[in-house]
Amino acid sequence: IRGMRQRSCCCFDPSRATVCCSRFIFAGPSGRMVPGCQDDPLQPMTSDETVPVGGTVTLTCRVAESDNSSLQWSNTAQQTLYFGEKRALRDNRIQLYRSTSTELSITISEVQLSDEGEYTCSIFTMPVRTARATVTVLGVPGKPQISGFEHAVKEGEKVTLTCTSTGSKPPATLHWYKGDQLLKGGPQVVETVDGNPTYNVSSELTLEVSASDDNTLITCAVNHPSLSPGDKRSEQALRVLYSPNVMIHPESTLPREGEKFSLRCVGNGNPEPTIYTWDKKDGGLPLQAKPDGAVLHFSMLNKSDNGVYVCHADNGIGSSEGEYTLLVQDPTAMSTTSGVDHAVIGGVVAVIVFILLCLLIVLGRYLIRHKGTYLTHEAKGSDDAPDADTAIINAEGGHSGAEDKKEYFI
C-alpha cells in the first residue's frame, strides 16, 4: 500500500505463556498503528520450578518448531550452562537431561539456596528469542526441639514448653499435640537469620497438668511445603507427681473365725507411697492385729474383729486413705450350711430312686395284664362235659361248635 510500511515486534502474552509477534501497520505520517497478532512457533517456552535444599530440579525449554537454531540455558548470573549438547560451565551438579531440535532440558542436583533466581533460555534466531524460568529454593526446617521441661511437676501446677525449628524458608508452621489431640499454642515467633535467607520459628505451650497426664506424650510437629505431613516432629513425655490412690485387698474373700488373715494396702501414686498407717473406725486395732508396713496381719480372727479398717498411704506429695469392711464368718455355721447342702443332695437322690422303683412296678403290672393263649385237646368241649372222661371224648370227637379253651401263663 502506497504511503504505508510494516514493522514486526515481539511481546509476551501472559494468558498464553507464549510470545506473540505482532505486525504493526503504520498509516502515513499520523503514525496510527493497526496491530495483527499470530503465535510464534520459534518462541521458547519454560516453566517456574520449586525445589527444596538438597533436591534436584529439572529445567526444560521447548519450541513448537525447529529451524535448526540452537537452544541455550543461562544461570542467574547470565553464565551459559549448556549450548545445545555442549557443557559451558564446569559444575558437576549441572547435567544434560535431554537435547533435541525442539527441546533442551538440564538438571541441577544438590540444590543450594544460592541457586535460587531467574534462569534464561534463548534460541539464536534472527532476532534472538528468550524465555525465563524462576527457580524457588525451599529452606528445609530442622527437626523441632522442645525445651522448658526438665523436672517432674506436681498435679495442679502449670508447665510451659517451647518448640523451636530453624532453617526454614519460607517460615515453617508449628503445631502442638497431646496424644492425638490438637492443642492451641501461643503466638508463633518468626526470626530472620543474619546473612541467611532462612528463618527460625518458635512456639510456646502452657498446660495445667493432672494425675492422668503422667507419661502423656506432648508432640511438636513442623508443617512446611518441603515436608510431607509428620516428617519432622519431636515428643516430650510429661512426668507428673500426684497423691496415691489407695485400695485394700483382703487375703481371702471368706474370712473365718479362728483362721489367720491379712489385709494389704495398695497405693498407686507418683512416687510410690513409703509410709503406711492402719486404723479401725470406732476403736483402735485389735490386739491380734499387727501392722507391718502396707500389710495388716491377724494371727487369729474373732468376731470382735468385725468393723471398718482404714489404711493411710503417704508418698510425700499427699496422703490418701482406703477402707475395708471386715465381716468374720462363723465356721460352725459354715459346717451346718455344708450339712444342709449334703442333706438336700441326698433328698434329691432318694426321690430319683423312688421314681425309678415306681416305674418298675408299673411296668411289671403292665406285662402281667398282657395274656398269652393256646389250644389243647383237653380244652375242646370241656365246658359242656359233666366229667373229665366226657370232656376227653368230646375233644376227640372234635366238636367244632365248642369254644376254645383258654389257658393263661405269666
Secondary structure as GFF3:
##gff-version 3
##sequence-region A 1 410
A	DSSP	beta_strand	4	13	.	.	.	ID=ss1
A	DSSP	beta_strand	18	27	.	.	.	ID=ss2
A	DSSP	three_ten_helix	28	30	.	.	.	ID=ss3
A	DSSP	beta_strand	32	34	.	.	.	ID=ss4
A	DSSP	beta_strand	37	39	.	.	.	ID=ss5
A	DSSP	beta_strand	49	52	.	.	.	ID=ss6
A	DSSP	beta_strand	57	62	.	.	.	ID=ss7
A	DSSP	beta_strand	71	74	.	.	.	ID=ss8
A	DSSP	beta_strand	80	83	.	.	.	ID=ss9
A	DSSP	beta_strand	86	87	.	.	.	ID=ss10
A	DSSP	beta_strand	94	99	.	.	.	ID=ss11
A	DSSP	beta_strand	103	108	.	.	.	ID=ss12
A	DSSP	three_ten_helix	113	115	.	.	.	ID=ss13
A	DSSP	beta_strand	117	123	.	.	.	ID=ss14
A	DSSP	beta_strand	129	138	.	.	.	ID=ss15
A	DSSP	beta_strand	145	147	.	.	.	ID=ss16
A	DSSP	beta_strand	153	154	.	.	.	ID=ss17
A	DSSP	beta_strand	158	168	.	.	.	ID=ss18
A	DSSP	beta_strand	173	178	.	.	.	ID=ss19
A	DSSP	beta_strand	181	183	.	.	.	ID=ss20
A	DSSP	beta_strand	189	193	.	.	.	ID=ss21
A	DSSP	beta_strand	196	208	.	.	.	ID=ss22
A	DSSP	three_ten_helix	211	213	.	.	.	ID=ss23
A	DSSP	beta_strand	217	223	.	.	.	ID=ss24
A	DSSP	beta_strand	233	237	.	.	.	ID=ss25
A	DSSP	beta_strand	240	250	.	.	.	ID=ss26
A	DSSP	beta_strand	261	270	.	.	.	ID=ss27
A	DSSP	beta_strand	275	280	.	.	.	ID=ss28
A	DSSP	beta_strand	289	292	.	.	.	ID=ss29
A	DSSP	beta_strand	295	298	.	.	.	ID=ss30
A	DSSP	three_ten_helix	303	305	.	.	.	ID=ss31
A	DSSP	beta_strand	307	314	.	.	.	ID=ss32
A	DSSP	beta_strand	319	326	.	.	.	ID=ss33
A	DSSP	alpha_helix	331	369	.	.	.	ID=ss34
A	DSSP	alpha_helix	388	397	.	.	.	ID=ss35
###
